[in-house]
Amino acid sequence: MAAGIIGLAAGAILGSTLSKPQRPEYIGPPRPQISYEPWTPEWYRYCRAKYRSFNPDTGYYIAYSGQYRFCE
């Protein structure tokens, strides 16, 4: 009886996982890789726009992990 209950629970979990809609993949032209020379006006504009925690004095921003990373 316990095996039946475990099997029923596993089937319910597997069924609900398989029935979820899958996130569509990005289809379109390749996204351009933007790279600016550090400390240029374009670089400052890009980093300020992309990262709310960007510090223009150091060039670093705070990542979601809490680590400081240099804006590239």
PDB file of N, H, CA, C and O in Angstrom:
ATOM      1  N   MET A   1       0.823  -1.181   0.000  1.00  0.00           N
ATOM      2  CA  MET A   1       0.000   0.000   0.000  1.00  0.00           C
ATOM      3  C   MET A   1       0.882   1.267   0.000  1.00  0.00           C
ATOM      4  O   MET A   1       0.575   2.246  -0.681  1.00  0.00           O
ATOM      5  N   ALA A   2       1.967   1.229   0.765  1.00  0.00           N
ATOM      6  H   ALA A   2       2.216   0.434   1.317  1.00  0.00           H
ATOM      7  CA  ALA A   2       2.863   2.387   0.813  1.00  0.00           C
ATOM      8  C   ALA A   2       3.481   2.636  -0.560  1.00  0.00           C
ATOM      9  O   ALA A   2       3.649   3.782  -0.976  1.00  0.00           O
ATOM     10  N   ALA A   3       3.818   1.551  -1.261  1.00  0.00           N
ATOM     11  H   ALA A   3       3.682   0.619  -0.923  1.00  0.00           H
ATOM     12  CA  ALA A   3       4.403   1.700  -2.596  1.00  0.00           C
ATOM     13  C   ALA A   3       3.394   2.348  -3.545  1.00  0.00           C
ATOM     14  O   ALA A   3       3.779   3.133  -4.412  1.00  0.00           O
ATOM     15  N   GLY A   4       2.144   2.036  -3.393  1.00  0.00           N
ATOM     16  H   GLY A   4       1.832   1.399  -2.689  1.00  0.00           H
ATOM     17  CA  GLY A   4       1.108   2.635  -4.232  1.00  0.00           C
ATOM     18  C   GLY A   4       0.980   4.126  -3.982  1.00  0.00           C
ATOM     19  O   GLY A   4       0.810   4.911  -4.915  1.00  0.00           O
ATOM     20  N   ILE A   5       1.062   4.510  -2.716  1.00  0.00           N
ATOM     21  H   ILE A   5       1.199   3.872  -1.958  1.00  0.00           H
ATOM     22  CA  ILE A   5       0.961   5.928  -2.368  1.00  0.00           C
ATOM     23  C   ILE A   5       2.172   6.689  -2.912  1.00  0.00           C
ATOM     24  O   ILE A   5       2.027   7.787  -3.448  1.00  0.00           O
ATOM     25  N   ILE A   6       3.366   6.105  -2.774  1.00  0.00           N
ATOM     26  H   ILE A   6       3.484   5.213  -2.339  1.00  0.00           H
ATOM     27  CA  ILE A   6       4.579   6.738  -3.283  1.00  0.00           C
ATOM     28  C   ILE A   6       4.508   6.860  -4.801  1.00  0.00           C
ATOM     29  O   ILE A   6       4.872   7.894  -5.362  1.00  0.00           O
ATOM     30  N   GLY A   7       4.041   5.806  -5.466  1.00  0.00           N
ATOM     31  H   GLY A   7       3.745   4.966  -5.011  1.00  0.00           H
ATOM     32  CA  GLY A   7       3.908   5.841  -6.920  1.00  0.00           C
ATOM     33  C   GLY A   7       2.910   6.892  -7.382  1.00  0.00           C
ATOM     34  O   GLY A   7       3.137   7.582  -8.376  1.00  0.00           O
ATOM     35  N   LEU A   8       1.813   7.009  -6.661  1.00  0.00           N
ATOM     36  H   LEU A   8       1.628   6.448  -5.854  1.00  0.00           H
ATOM     37  CA  LEU A   8       0.803   8.006  -6.993  1.00  0.00           C
ATOM     38  C   LEU A   8       1.365   9.422  -6.831  1.00  0.00           C
ATOM     39  O   LEU A   8       1.123  10.285  -7.676  1.00  0.00           O
ATOM     40  N   ALA A   9       2.108   9.662  -5.757  1.00  0.00           N
ATOM     41  H   ALA A   9       2.305   8.961  -5.071  1.00  0.00           H
ATOM     42  CA  ALA A   9       2.705  10.980  -5.524  1.00  0.00           C
ATOM     43  C   ALA A   9       3.744  11.287  -6.599  1.00  0.00           C
ATOM     44  O   ALA A   9       3.785  12.403  -7.118  1.00  0.00           O
ATOM     45  N   ALA A  10       4.575  10.318  -6.935  1.00  0.00           N
ATOM     46  H   ALA A  10       4.542   9.412  -6.514  1.00  0.00           H
ATOM     47  CA  ALA A  10       5.597  10.534  -7.967  1.00  0.00           C
ATOM     48  C   ALA A  10       4.934  10.816  -9.312  1.00  0.00           C
ATOM     49  O   ALA A  10       5.399  11.680 -10.055  1.00  0.00           O
ATOM     50  N   GLY A  11       3.874  10.112  -9.632  1.00  0.00           N
ATOM     51  H   GLY A  11       3.497   9.410  -9.029  1.00  0.00           H
ATOM     52  CA  GLY A  11       3.151  10.338 -10.880  1.00  0.00           C
ATOM     53  C   GLY A  11       2.533  11.721 -10.939  1.00  0.00           C
ATOM     54  O   GLY A  11       2.536  12.365 -11.988  1.00  0.00           O
ATOM     55  N   ALA A  12       2.000  12.181  -9.811  1.00  0.00           N
ATOM     56  H   ALA A  12       1.997  11.659  -8.959  1.00  0.00           H
ATOM     57  CA  ALA A  12       1.391  13.513  -9.767  1.00  0.00           C
ATOM     58  C   ALA A  12       2.454  14.595  -9.973  1.00  0.00           C
ATOM     59  O   ALA A  12       2.229  15.566 -10.696  1.00  0.00           O
ATOM     60  N   ILE A  13       3.603  14.420  -9.336  1.00  0.00           N
ATOM     61  H   ILE A  13       3.786  13.631  -8.750  1.00  0.00           H
ATOM     62  CA  ILE A  13       4.685  15.403  -9.486  1.00  0.00           C
ATOM     63  C   ILE A  13       5.192  15.417 -10.916  1.00  0.00           C
ATOM     64  O   ILE A  13       5.362  16.485 -11.503  1.00  0.00           O
ATOM     65  N   LEU A  14       5.432  14.260 -11.476  1.00  0.00           N
ATOM     66  H   LEU A  14       5.294  13.391 -10.999  1.00  0.00           H
ATOM     67  CA  LEU A  14       5.932  14.160 -12.839  1.00  0.00           C
ATOM     68  C   LEU A  14       4.913  14.719 -13.830  1.00  0.00           C
ATOM     69  O   LEU A  14       5.281  15.426 -14.768  1.00  0.00           O
ATOM     70  N   GLY A  15       3.664  14.411 -13.630  1.00  0.00           N
ATOM     71  H   GLY A  15       3.365  13.836 -12.868  1.00  0.00           H
ATOM     72  CA  GLY A  15       2.620  14.899 -14.528  1.00  0.00           C
ATOM     73  C   GLY A  15       2.488  16.410 -14.503  1.00  0.00           C
ATOM     74  O   GLY A  15       2.311  17.041 -15.545  1.00  0.00           O
ATOM     75  N   SER A  16       2.575  17.003 -13.295  1.00  0.00           N
ATOM     76  H   SER A  16       2.718  16.491 -12.448  1.00  0.00           H
ATOM     77  CA  SER A  16       2.458  18.458 -13.216  1.00  0.00           C
ATOM     78  C   SER A  16       3.674  19.145 -13.818  1.00  0.00           C
ATOM     79  O   SER A  16       3.551  20.229 -14.388  1.00  0.00           O
ATOM     80  N   THR A  17       4.847  18.529 -13.701  1.00  0.00           N
ATOM     81  H   THR A  17       4.946  17.648 -13.239  1.00  0.00           H
ATOM     82  CA  THR A  17       6.061  19.094 -14.289  1.00  0.00           C
ATOM     83  C   THR A  17       5.981  19.066 -15.807  1.00  0.00           C
ATOM     84  O   THR A  17       6.347  20.041 -16.464  1.00  0.00           O
ATOM     85  N   LEU A  18       5.516  17.981 -16.362  1.00  0.00           N
ATOM     86  H   LEU A  18       5.218  17.189 -15.829  1.00  0.00           H
ATOM     87  CA  LEU A  18       5.447  17.847 -17.813  1.00  0.00           C
ATOM     88  C   LEU A  18       4.337  18.687 -18.433  1.00  0.00           C
ATOM     89  O   LEU A  18       4.407  19.026 -19.614  1.00  0.00           O
ATOM     90  N   SER A  19       3.328  19.023 -17.662  1.00  0.00           N
ATOM     91  H   SER A  19       3.271  18.747 -16.702  1.00  0.00           H
ATOM     92  CA  SER A  19       2.212  19.768 -18.227  1.00  0.00           C
ATOM     93  C   SER A  19       2.440  21.281 -18.217  1.00  0.00           C
ATOM     94  O   SER A  19       1.660  22.018 -18.819  1.00  0.00           O
ATOM     95  N   LYS A  20       3.503  21.763 -17.540  1.00  0.00           N
ATOM     96  H   LYS A  20       4.136  21.164 -17.051  1.00  0.00           H
ATOM     97  CA  LYS A  20       3.784  23.193 -17.512  1.00  0.00           C
ATOM     98  C   LYS A  20       4.252  23.650 -18.884  1.00  0.00           C
ATOM     99  O   LYS A  20       5.016  22.951 -19.550  1.00  0.00           O
ATOM    100  N   PRO A  21       3.791  24.827 -19.308  1.00  0.00           N
ATOM    101  CA  PRO A  21       4.263  25.327 -20.607  1.00  0.00           C
ATOM    102  C   PRO A  21       5.753  25.660 -20.531  1.00  0.00           C
ATOM    103  O   PRO A  21       6.227  26.205 -19.535  1.00  0.00           O
ATOM    104  N   GLN A  22       6.469  25.330 -21.578  1.00  0.00           N
ATOM    105  H   GLN A  22       6.083  24.887 -22.388  1.00  0.00           H
ATOM    106  CA  GLN A  22       7.899  25.587 -21.632  1.00  0.00           C
ATOM    107  C   GLN A  22       8.147  27.008 -22.115  1.00  0.00           C
ATOM    108  O   GLN A  22       7.412  27.526 -22.956  1.00  0.00           O
ATOM    109  N   ARG A  23       9.179  27.628 -21.580  1.00  0.00           N
ATOM    110  H   ARG A  23       9.776  27.207 -20.896  1.00  0.00           H
ATOM    111  CA  ARG A  23       9.545  28.980 -21.990  1.00  0.00           C
ATOM    112  C   ARG A  23      10.125  28.921 -23.395  1.00  0.00           C
ATOM    113  O   ARG A  23      11.050  28.149 -23.646  1.00  0.00           O
ATOM    114  N   PRO A  24       9.599  29.722 -24.315  1.00  0.00           N
ATOM    115  CA  PRO A  24      10.110  29.660 -25.684  1.00  0.00           C
ATOM    116  C   PRO A  24      11.541  30.169 -25.765  1.00  0.00           C
ATOM    117  O   PRO A  24      11.934  31.073 -25.028  1.00  0.00           O
ATOM    118  N   GLU A  25      12.306  29.584 -26.660  1.00  0.00           N
ATOM    119  H   GLU A  25      11.987  28.849 -27.259  1.00  0.00           H
ATOM    120  CA  GLU A  25      13.675  30.002 -26.882  1.00  0.00           C
ATOM    121  C   GLU A  25      13.687  31.289 -27.687  1.00  0.00           C
ATOM    122  O   GLU A  25      12.769  31.552 -28.463  1.00  0.00           O
ATOM    123  N   TYR A  26      14.731  32.093 -27.499  1.00  0.00           N
ATOM    124  H   TYR A  26      15.477  31.879 -26.869  1.00  0.00           H
ATOM    125  CA  TYR A  26      14.862  33.329 -28.270  1.00  0.00           C
ATOM    126  C   TYR A  26      15.121  32.957 -29.723  1.00  0.00           C
ATOM    127  O   TYR A  26      16.059  32.225 -30.039  1.00  0.00           O
ATOM    128  N   ILE A  27      14.268  33.477 -30.599  1.00  0.00           N
ATOM    129  H   ILE A  27      13.507  34.072 -30.343  1.00  0.00           H
ATOM    130  CA  ILE A  27      14.440  33.236 -32.025  1.00  0.00           C
ATOM    131  C   ILE A  27      14.544  34.595 -32.693  1.00  0.00           C
ATOM    132  O   ILE A  27      13.666  35.443 -32.533  1.00  0.00           O
ATOM    133  N   GLY A  28      15.591  34.795 -33.422  1.00  0.00           N
ATOM    134  H   GLY A  28      16.305  34.107 -33.552  1.00  0.00           H
ATOM    135  CA  GLY A  28      15.792  36.065 -34.089  1.00  0.00           C
ATOM    136  C   GLY A  28      17.260  36.253 -34.401  1.00  0.00           C
ATOM    137  O   GLY A  28      18.063  35.334 -34.235  1.00  0.00           O
ATOM    138  N   PRO A  29      17.609  37.443 -34.854  1.00  0.00           N
ATOM    139  CA  PRO A  29      19.013  37.676 -35.181  1.00  0.00           C
ATOM    140  C   PRO A  29      19.862  37.620 -33.909  1.00  0.00           C
ATOM    141  O   PRO A  29      19.365  37.895 -32.817  1.00  0.00           O
ATOM    142  N   PRO A  30      21.124  37.268 -34.050  1.00  0.00           N
ATOM    143  CA  PRO A  30      21.978  37.232 -32.860  1.00  0.00           C
ATOM    144  C   PRO A  30      22.083  38.615 -32.233  1.00  0.00           C
ATOM    145  O   PRO A  30      22.158  39.627 -32.929  1.00  0.00           O
ATOM    146  N   ARG A  31      22.087  38.635 -30.927  1.00  0.00           N
ATOM    147  H   ARG A  31      22.026  37.813 -30.362  1.00  0.00           H
ATOM    148  CA  ARG A  31      22.190  39.903 -30.227  1.00  0.00           C
ATOM    149  C   ARG A  31      23.633  40.386 -30.286  1.00  0.00           C
ATOM    150  O   ARG A  31      24.560  39.623 -30.016  1.00  0.00           O
ATOM    151  N   PRO A  32      23.821  41.651 -30.639  1.00  0.00           N
ATOM    152  CA  PRO A  32      25.201  42.143 -30.755  1.00  0.00           C
ATOM    153  C   PRO A  32      25.871  42.230 -29.396  1.00  0.00           C
ATOM    154  O   PRO A  32      25.232  42.568 -28.399  1.00  0.00           O
ATOM    155  N   GLN A  33      27.146  41.928 -29.361  1.00  0.00           N
ATOM    156  H   GLN A  33      27.665  41.654 -30.171  1.00  0.00           H
ATOM    157  CA  GLN A  33      27.939  42.044 -28.148  1.00  0.00           C
ATOM    158  C   GLN A  33      28.487  43.467 -28.103  1.00  0.00           C
ATOM    159  O   GLN A  33      29.330  43.838 -28.919  1.00  0.00           O
ATOM    160  N   ILE A  34      28.011  44.253 -27.157  1.00  0.00           N
ATOM    161  H   ILE A  34      27.326  43.951 -26.494  1.00  0.00           H
ATOM    162  CA  ILE A  34      28.433  45.641 -27.058  1.00  0.00           C
ATOM    163  C   ILE A  34      29.602  45.717 -26.093  1.00  0.00           C
ATOM    164  O   ILE A  34      29.524  45.228 -24.966  1.00  0.00           O
ATOM    165  N   SER A  35      30.668  46.322 -26.535  1.00  0.00           N
ATOM    166  H   SER A  35      30.732  46.719 -27.451  1.00  0.00           H
ATOM    167  CA  SER A  35      31.842  46.483 -25.692  1.00  0.00           C
ATOM    168  C   SER A  35      32.381  47.890 -25.867  1.00  0.00           C
ATOM    169  O   SER A  35      32.694  48.317 -26.978  1.00  0.00           O
ATOM    170  N   TYR A  36      32.485  48.602 -24.755  1.00  0.00           N
ATOM    171  H   TYR A  36      32.230  48.254 -23.853  1.00  0.00           H
ATOM    172  CA  TYR A  36      32.997  49.958 -24.786  1.00  0.00           C
ATOM    173  C   TYR A  36      34.348  49.999 -24.074  1.00  0.00           C
ATOM    174  O   TYR A  36      34.609  49.219 -23.157  1.00  0.00           O
ATOM    175  N   GLU A  37      35.176  50.900 -24.503  1.00  0.00           N
ATOM    176  H   GLU A  37      34.964  51.533 -25.247  1.00  0.00           H
ATOM    177  CA  GLU A  37      36.462  51.109 -23.849  1.00  0.00           C
ATOM    178  C   GLU A  37      36.192  51.723 -22.473  1.00  0.00           C
ATOM    179  O   GLU A  37      35.508  52.742 -22.380  1.00  0.00           O
ATOM    180  N   PRO A  38      36.723  51.112 -21.398  1.00  0.00           N
ATOM    181  CA  PRO A  38      36.466  51.653 -20.053  1.00  0.00           C
ATOM    182  C   PRO A  38      36.898  53.108 -19.920  1.00  0.00           C
ATOM    183  O   PRO A  38      37.884  53.543 -20.514  1.00  0.00           O
ATOM    184  N   TRP A  39      36.136  53.838 -19.131  1.00  0.00           N
ATOM    185  H   TRP A  39      35.335  53.484 -18.649  1.00  0.00           H
ATOM    186  CA  TRP A  39      36.357  55.222 -18.755  1.00  0.00           C
ATOM    187  C   TRP A  39      36.031  56.222 -19.868  1.00  0.00           C
ATOM    188  O   TRP A  39      36.335  57.407 -19.729  1.00  0.00           O
ATOM    189  N   THR A  40      35.430  55.779 -20.948  1.00  0.00           N
ATOM    190  H   THR A  40      35.183  54.817 -21.061  1.00  0.00           H
ATOM    191  CA  THR A  40      34.998  56.695 -21.993  1.00  0.00           C
ATOM    192  C   THR A  40      33.569  57.153 -21.682  1.00  0.00           C
ATOM    193  O   THR A  40      32.870  56.491 -20.915  1.00  0.00           O
ATOM    194  N   PRO A  41      33.126  58.271 -22.263  1.00  0.00           N
ATOM    195  CA  PRO A  41      31.745  58.722 -22.016  1.00  0.00           C
ATOM    196  C   PRO A  41      30.699  57.675 -22.405  1.00  0.00           C
ATOM    197  O   PRO A  41      29.682  57.536 -21.726  1.00  0.00           O
ATOM    198  N   GLU A  42      30.944  56.936 -23.496  1.00  0.00           N
ATOM    199  H   GLU A  42      31.770  57.049 -24.047  1.00  0.00           H
ATOM    200  CA  GLU A  42      30.000  55.890 -23.911  1.00  0.00           C
ATOM    201  C   GLU A  42      29.915  54.788 -22.864  1.00  0.00           C
ATOM    202  O   GLU A  42      28.832  54.283 -22.566  1.00  0.00           O
ATOM    203  N   TRP A  43      31.053  54.424 -22.314  1.00  0.00           N
ATOM    204  H   TRP A  43      31.932  54.834 -22.556  1.00  0.00           H
ATOM    205  CA  TRP A  43      31.123  53.382 -21.282  1.00  0.00           C
ATOM    206  C   TRP A  43      30.337  53.819 -20.049  1.00  0.00           C
ATOM    207  O   TRP A  43      29.560  53.036 -19.503  1.00  0.00           O
ATOM    208  N   TYR A  44      30.533  55.076 -19.601  1.00  0.00           N
ATOM    209  H   TYR A  44      31.165  55.712 -20.045  1.00  0.00           H
ATOM    210  CA  TYR A  44      29.781  55.593 -18.451  1.00  0.00           C
ATOM    211  C   TYR A  44      28.279  55.530 -18.698  1.00  0.00           C
ATOM    212  O   TYR A  44      27.521  55.083 -17.837  1.00  0.00           O
ATOM    213  N   ARG A  45      27.851  55.978 -19.877  1.00  0.00           N
ATOM    214  H   ARG A  45      28.466  56.341 -20.577  1.00  0.00           H
ATOM    215  CA  ARG A  45      26.414  55.959 -20.198  1.00  0.00           C
ATOM    216  C   ARG A  45      25.867  54.534 -20.182  1.00  0.00           C
ATOM    217  O   ARG A  45      24.804  54.277 -19.617  1.00  0.00           O
ATOM    218  N   TYR A  46      26.597  53.613 -20.802  1.00  0.00           N
ATOM    219  H   TYR A  46      27.460  53.821 -21.261  1.00  0.00           H
ATOM    220  CA  TYR A  46      26.161  52.218 -20.859  1.00  0.00           C
ATOM    221  C   TYR A  46      26.039  51.626 -19.456  1.00  0.00           C
ATOM    222  O   TYR A  46      25.020  51.020 -19.123  1.00  0.00           O
ATOM    223  N   CYS A  47      27.071  51.800 -18.637  1.00  0.00           N
ATOM    224  H   CYS A  47      27.898  52.292 -18.907  1.00  0.00           H
ATOM    225  CA  CYS A  47      27.071  51.194 -17.302  1.00  0.00           C
ATOM    226  C   CYS A  47      26.015  51.809 -16.386  1.00  0.00           C
ATOM    227  O   CYS A  47      25.372  51.102 -15.610  1.00  0.00           O
ATOM    228  N   ARG A  48      25.841  53.117 -16.478  1.00  0.00           N
ATOM    229  H   ARG A  48      26.364  53.691 -17.109  1.00  0.00           H
ATOM    230  CA  ARG A  48      24.796  53.765 -15.666  1.00  0.00           C
ATOM    231  C   ARG A  48      23.409  53.269 -16.057  1.00  0.00           C
ATOM    232  O   ARG A  48      22.553  53.057 -15.198  1.00  0.00           O
ATOM    233  N   ALA A  49      23.193  53.087 -17.355  1.00  0.00           N
ATOM    234  H   ALA A  49      23.888  53.259 -18.053  1.00  0.00           H
ATOM    235  CA  ALA A  49      21.886  52.640 -17.835  1.00  0.00           C
ATOM    236  C   ALA A  49      21.637  51.164 -17.497  1.00  0.00           C
ATOM    237  O   ALA A  49      20.502  50.776 -17.219  1.00  0.00           O
ATOM    238  N   LYS A  50      22.680  50.353 -17.521  1.00  0.00           N
ATOM    239  H   LYS A  50      23.601  50.668 -17.747  1.00  0.00           H
ATOM    240  CA  LYS A  50      22.516  48.914 -17.328  1.00  0.00           C
ATOM    241  C   LYS A  50      22.450  48.506 -15.858  1.00  0.00           C
ATOM    242  O   LYS A  50      21.680  47.612 -15.505  1.00  0.00           O
ATOM    243  N   TYR A  51      23.244  49.145 -14.992  1.00  0.00           N
ATOM    244  H   TYR A  51      23.870  49.871 -15.279  1.00  0.00           H
ATOM    245  CA  TYR A  51      23.356  48.730 -13.589  1.00  0.00           C
ATOM    246  C   TYR A  51      22.972  49.882 -12.664  1.00  0.00           C
ATOM    247  O   TYR A  51      23.619  50.929 -12.661  1.00  0.00           O
ATOM    248  N   ARG A  52      21.927  49.681 -11.890  1.00  0.00           N
ATOM    249  H   ARG A  52      21.402  48.830 -11.893  1.00  0.00           H
ATOM    250  CA  ARG A  52      21.481  50.719 -10.970  1.00  0.00           C
ATOM    251  C   ARG A  52      22.499  50.979  -9.873  1.00  0.00           C
ATOM    252  O   ARG A  52      22.570  52.088  -9.345  1.00  0.00           O
ATOM    253  N   SER A  53      23.287  49.970  -9.524  1.00  0.00           N
ATOM    254  H   SER A  53      23.229  49.069  -9.953  1.00  0.00           H
ATOM    255  CA  SER A  53      24.264  50.122  -8.449  1.00  0.00           C
ATOM    256  C   SER A  53      25.636  50.556  -8.959  1.00  0.00           C
ATOM    257  O   SER A  53      26.608  50.525  -8.204  1.00  0.00           O
ATOM    258  N   PHE A  54      25.732  50.956 -10.216  1.00  0.00           N
ATOM    259  H   PHE A  54      24.943  50.981 -10.829  1.00  0.00           H
ATOM    260  CA  PHE A  54      27.021  51.340 -10.800  1.00  0.00           C
ATOM    261  C   PHE A  54      27.605  52.547 -10.077  1.00  0.00           C
ATOM    262  O   PHE A  54      26.920  53.543  -9.843  1.00  0.00           O
ATOM    263  N   ASN A  55      28.881  52.439  -9.728  1.00  0.00           N
ATOM    264  H   ASN A  55      29.438  51.631  -9.918  1.00  0.00           H
ATOM    265  CA  ASN A  55      29.601  53.532  -9.081  1.00  0.00           C
ATOM    266  C   ASN A  55      30.577  54.107 -10.107  1.00  0.00           C
ATOM    267  O   ASN A  55      31.560  53.448 -10.443  1.00  0.00           O
ATOM    268  N   PRO A  56      30.331  55.324 -10.616  1.00  0.00           N
ATOM    269  CA  PRO A  56      31.198  55.881 -11.651  1.00  0.00           C
ATOM    270  C   PRO A  56      32.609  56.201 -11.161  1.00  0.00           C
ATOM    271  O   PRO A  56      33.528  56.319 -11.971  1.00  0.00           O
ATOM    272  N   ASP A  57      32.792  56.342  -9.854  1.00  0.00           N
ATOM    273  H   ASP A  57      32.046  56.246  -9.195  1.00  0.00           H
ATOM    274  CA  ASP A  57      34.125  56.625  -9.326  1.00  0.00           C
ATOM    275  C   ASP A  57      35.038  55.406  -9.381  1.00  0.00           C
ATOM    276  O   ASP A  57      36.244  55.538  -9.592  1.00  0.00           O
ATOM    277  N   THR A  58      34.466  54.219  -9.192  1.00  0.00           N
ATOM    278  H   THR A  58      33.486  54.111  -9.021  1.00  0.00           H
ATOM    279  CA  THR A  58      35.272  52.989  -9.171  1.00  0.00           C
ATOM    280  C   THR A  58      35.106  52.150 -10.429  1.00  0.00           C
ATOM    281  O   THR A  58      35.997  51.374 -10.775  1.00  0.00           O
ATOM    282  N   GLY A  59      33.963  52.296 -11.126  1.00  0.00           N
ATOM    283  H   GLY A  59      33.239  52.927 -10.845  1.00  0.00           H
ATOM    284  CA  GLY A  59      33.690  51.480 -12.303  1.00  0.00           C
ATOM    285  C   GLY A  59      33.059  50.142 -11.964  1.00  0.00           C
ATOM    286  O   GLY A  59      32.899  49.292 -12.840  1.00  0.00           O
ATOM    287  N   TYR A  60      32.697  49.944 -10.693  1.00  0.00           N
ATOM    288  H   TYR A  60      32.827  50.634  -9.982  1.00  0.00           H
ATOM    289  CA  TYR A  60      32.130  48.670 -10.253  1.00  0.00           C
ATOM    290  C   TYR A  60      30.639  48.814  -9.988  1.00  0.00           C
ATOM    291  O   TYR A  60      30.137  49.909  -9.737  1.00  0.00           O
ATOM    292  N   TYR A  61      29.936  47.674 -10.050  1.00  0.00           N
ATOM    293  H   TYR A  61      30.344  46.783 -10.253  1.00  0.00           H
ATOM    294  CA  TYR A  61      28.529  47.588  -9.673  1.00  0.00           C
ATOM    295  C   TYR A  61      28.375  46.387  -8.753  1.00  0.00           C
ATOM    296  O   TYR A  61      29.263  45.537  -8.683  1.00  0.00           O
ATOM    297  N   ILE A  62      27.256  46.315  -8.051  1.00  0.00           N
ATOM    298  H   ILE A  62      26.535  47.006  -8.108  1.00  0.00           H
ATOM    299  CA  ILE A  62      27.000  45.190  -7.157  1.00  0.00           C
ATOM    300  C   ILE A  62      26.119  44.190  -7.890  1.00  0.00           C
ATOM    301  O   ILE A  62      25.014  44.525  -8.316  1.00  0.00           O
ATOM    302  N   ALA A  63      26.608  42.963  -8.036  1.00  0.00           N
ATOM    303  H   ALA A  63      27.506  42.691  -7.689  1.00  0.00           H
ATOM    304  CA  ALA A  63      25.856  41.894  -8.705  1.00  0.00           C
ATOM    305  C   ALA A  63      24.792  41.351  -7.756  1.00  0.00           C
ATOM    306  O   ALA A  63      24.806  41.650  -6.562  1.00  0.00           O
ATOM    307  N   TYR A  64      23.869  40.549  -8.294  1.00  0.00           N
ATOM    308  H   TYR A  64      23.858  40.306  -9.264  1.00  0.00           H
ATOM    309  CA  TYR A  64      22.839  39.937  -7.455  1.00  0.00           C
ATOM    310  C   TYR A  64      23.442  39.050  -6.376  1.00  0.00           C
ATOM    311  O   TYR A  64      22.828  38.836  -5.331  1.00  0.00           O
ATOM    312  N   SER A  65      24.639  38.536  -6.624  1.00  0.00           N
ATOM    313  H   SER A  65      25.138  38.709  -7.473  1.00  0.00           H
ATOM    314  CA  SER A  65      25.299  37.674  -5.635  1.00  0.00           C
ATOM    315  C   SER A  65      25.880  38.489  -4.485  1.00  0.00           C
ATOM    316  O   SER A  65      26.323  37.919  -3.488  1.00  0.00           O
ATOM    317  N   GLY A  66      25.883  39.831  -4.612  1.00  0.00           N
ATOM    318  H   GLY A  66      25.523  40.294  -5.422  1.00  0.00           H
ATOM    319  CA  GLY A  66      26.443  40.679  -3.577  1.00  0.00           C
ATOM    320  C   GLY A  66      27.896  41.033  -3.811  1.00  0.00           C
ATOM    321  O   GLY A  66      28.481  41.809  -3.055  1.00  0.00           O
ATOM    322  N   GLN A  67      28.484  40.464  -4.861  1.00  0.00           N
ATOM    323  H   GLN A  67      28.008  39.834  -5.475  1.00  0.00           H
ATOM    324  CA  GLN A  67      29.885  40.740  -5.165  1.00  0.00           C
ATOM    325  C   GLN A  67      29.987  41.974  -6.044  1.00  0.00           C
ATOM    326  O   GLN A  67      29.085  42.275  -6.827  1.00  0.00           O
ATOM    327  N   TYR A  68      31.097  42.682  -5.902  1.00  0.00           N
ATOM    328  H   TYR A  68      31.830  42.438  -5.266  1.00  0.00           H
ATOM    329  CA  TYR A  68      31.367  43.820  -6.757  1.00  0.00           C
ATOM    330  C   TYR A  68      31.994  43.319  -8.052  1.00  0.00           C
ATOM    331  O   TYR A  68      32.877  42.462  -8.031  1.00  0.00           O
ATOM    332  N   ARG A  69      31.534  43.854  -9.174  1.00  0.00           N
ATOM    333  H   ARG A  69      30.816  44.550  -9.191  1.00  0.00           H
ATOM    334  CA  ARG A  69      32.068  43.466 -10.480  1.00  0.00           C
ATOM    335  C   ARG A  69      32.342  44.710 -11.305  1.00  0.00           C
ATOM    336  O   ARG A  69      31.590  45.683 -11.257  1.00  0.00           O
ATOM    337  N   PHE A  70      33.422  44.665 -12.057  1.00  0.00           N
ATOM    338  H   PHE A  70      34.033  43.874 -12.096  1.00  0.00           H
ATOM    339  CA  PHE A  70      33.774  45.788 -12.921  1.00  0.00           C
ATOM    340  C   PHE A  70      32.858  45.772 -14.134  1.00  0.00           C
ATOM    341  O   PHE A  70      32.621  44.718 -14.724  1.00  0.00           O
ATOM    342  N   CYS A  71      32.346  46.933 -14.506  1.00  0.00           N
ATOM    343  H   CYS A  71      32.539  47.789 -14.026  1.00  0.00           H
ATOM    344  CA  CYS A  71      31.455  47.033 -15.656  1.00  0.00           C
ATOM    345  C   CYS A  71      32.257  46.872 -16.927  1.00  0.00           C
ATOM    346  O   CYS A  71      33.213  47.611 -17.161  1.00  0.00           O
ATOM    347  N   GLU A  72      31.871  45.903 -17.757  1.00  0.00           N
ATOM    348  H   GLU A  72      31.094  45.302 -17.566  1.00  0.00           H
ATOM    349  CA  GLU A  72      32.557  45.659 -19.026  1.00  0.00           C
ATOM    350  C   GLU A  72      31.585  45.738 -20.164  1.00  0.00           C
ATOM    351  O   GLU A  72      31.972  45.561 -21.319  1.00  0.00           O
TER     352      GLU A  72
END
